[in-house]
Amino acid sequence: MILDYFSFSLHGLRQRKLRSWLTMIGIFIGIAAVVSLIGLGEGLRLAIISQFGFLGSDVLSVQAKGLGYAGPPGTAVTNPLTDDLAAKIQKIPGVEAAINRYIRTGTMEFNDKQQIGWAMSVSSGENRKLMETMLNLKAEQGRLLKDGDGRKVLLGKDFNEEAMFGKPIRAGDRVLISGIKYEVVGILEKKGSFLIDGGVFINEEPLLQDFGDTGEVNIIGVKVRDPDRIDQVKEDIEKLLRRERKVKVGEEDFEVQSPQQTLEALNSALFAVQLFVYIIAGISLIVGGIGISNTMYTAVLERTKEIGIQKAIGAKNSMIFAIFAIESGMLGMVGGIVGIAIGAGLAYGGAFFMRRALGAGIFQASVGPGLVLGALFFSFIIGMVAGLLPAYAASKMQPVDALRFAK
C-alpha cells in the first residue's frame, strides 16, 4: 500500500516537471548552503584537531603574548620569555619537566630552490627522550637526532614530497639553512600535523650557535605528572609568571594553555559560524517550504476531478491525505538530494581551491554520512510539513462537490 502511495505521488510530480523543479529551488539553496558550509567547517575543525591530537592531556605550553599571525609562536612579542624560567617552572609541584623550545626563522635551499620557514630546537639528554615521547616522533627514513649531532637536521614528512623543492629530500641529503650546510639524518613519519610534518628539527646547541642566543625562549613545554591536576599546575605557573614578570591578574603578557583549551576555543568559534549558517539556511528552507505548500495547493485544485473519482470508487480520506503528503515530502527529498550534491561539490571544490591558492593543507572538507542523511531527512520533513495543509484540504473534499467543481 505504501508503495502505491509513492507511485501515485511520483506520477503527480512527473506531470508537473517544470513547476516541481522551480518549487525545489528554495530547498536546493538551503540544503546546499548547509552541506557546503558545514562540510567546510567540519573539515577545518578535524584538520585543526589533528594538529593538536598528537599532544596528550598532560601537556601545557607557555609563551609570551604577541601577534600570533606575524610568525612562529613566541615571535612578534614585546616582552619575550627568558630562558631561565624553565628551571623555575620545573620546581613547581606536579611538574615532571619544563623544556625550552627555541624557534629561528630562515631560508632552506635544496635542488636550487628556496623556501622560507623556521627551525625548532631539540633538547638534549632526558629532555630529548621526553620530547620525543610527548610528540610521538618516529623516523620513517634514517634516524632521530641524538646527543652530539652537530650540523645535522631532522625533517618532517612534507620535505619528502616533490611539491616542496621539486624533488623529495631523503635521509643522507644535504641542505642549506640560512647559508649553513646541514646533513639530513632522518625523515619523520607522517603525523597529519603541519607542526610536525613541516617541521625542521635541529639540536639546541648548534641551533643557538648558528642562529644566535639572545637569552630569550619562544615556548616552554611543560609535562605534568598527573593529568587530573593540570588545572592546579596551570594556575601555579601563572602565579609564578606574574611574580617574575611583575604583572597583575588580568594584565598578563603571557599565555599558559593546554591543547584542550585551544580546541575548546576553536569549537566555540566554529559553532558560532555554523549557527549563523543554520539561521541563513533555515530562512531559505522556510521560503522553499512555502513554495512547496503553494505548489501543492495548486495541485489540489488541478486534480479536483481526480480526487473526486478516487473518492467515488472508495478511496478513504487517509489515502488521499497520504498521497499528497508523500508527494510534497518527495518534492523536499528530491530537492535535498540535489542540494546535497551541489553542497558537497562546493565544499570539496572550495577546499581544493583554497589549498591551491593559499598553499595550506589545513583547508579540508568533510561531508560525512551523518550530514548527508540528516540533510536528506530534514528536507523530506520540510516538504511533508509544507504539504500537510494542502493534503488535509484534499482529503476533506466531498466526491460529489469535487466532481461538480471540476471542469
Secondary structure, DSSP 4 states (H G I P E B T S, - for coil): -HHHHHHHHHHHHHHTHHHHHHHTHHHHHHHHHHHHHHHHHHHHHHHHHHHHTTS-TTEEEEEE-B-GGGSSTT-SBSSPEETTHHHHHHTSTTEEEEEEE-EEEEEEEETTEEEEEEEEEE--THHHHHHHHHHT--EEEE----TT--SEEEE-GGGGSHHHHSS---TT-EEEETTEEEEEEEEEPP-S-HHHHT-EEEEHHHHHHHH---SEESEEEEEES-GGGHHHHHHHHHHHHHHHHT--TT--SEEEE-HHHHHHHHHHHHHHHHHHHHHHHHHHHHHHHHHHHHHHHHHHHHTHHHHHHHHHTT--HHHHHHHHHHHHHHHHHHHHHHHHHHHHHHHHHHHHHHHHHH--TT------HHHHHHHHHHHHHHHHHHHHHHHHHHHT--HHHHHHH--
